[in-house]
């Protein structure tokens, strides 16, 4: 098993891409730290699935936008396991609407949940990674952080910030042999897109050269590759996974 004896933290792992990422790391032998905040029952479901299949995992519930809660979560993880090998910053929210209708409160919530959480998790995990001179950080971003999206200004801004954060932090951490990369996802077939009508979904698919939505496992497979020794010379990259959409 490729990740045996490694500790992998996946934020927002109760559903969607985070759930699949956590599941695939567990299948490869990792001790997976599952994190959630609102979907506690779903977090328990993936925990049971992993354990029933012989995998190892633990669950933590924390508001990822609150630095104090993040700090307590990582302190508990490191007390139990002494190191964290891989951090996948996946937790996030989205919002669609005109920028002029976006309230200040919605803007702050988007920034704190999607971007400040990445700062908080990295800030808490890095002392340990730097001490061990090893580690891989993978940020789950979006193509809208690369190109921007109409009616998703706040979301695009946070993902663009994540991409810049990735590139800058990778340069800073390179001497410590810690790699930092982002995956800029296109449209992935998760619960987040269930609001689309059949007609809207068909129109969206027609705009993707590969003529289909991406699958959560494809995101997970790329995470497993980026965290592996096979990707040991890859850092500071924003890798687009979108079926050719942009």
Secondary structure, 3 states (H helix, E strand, C coil): CCCCCCEEEECCCCCHHHHHHHHHHHHCCCEEEEEECCCHHHHHHHHHHHHHCCCEEEEEECCCCCHHHHHHHHHHHHHHHCCCCEEEECCCCCCCCCHHHCCHHHHHHHHHHHHHHHHHHHHHHHHHHHHHCCEEEEEEEECHHHHCCCCCHHHHHHHHHHHHHHHHHHHHHHHHCEEEEEEEECCECCHHHCCCCHHHHHHHHHCCCCCCCECHHHHHHHHHHHHCHHHCCCCCCEEEECCCCC
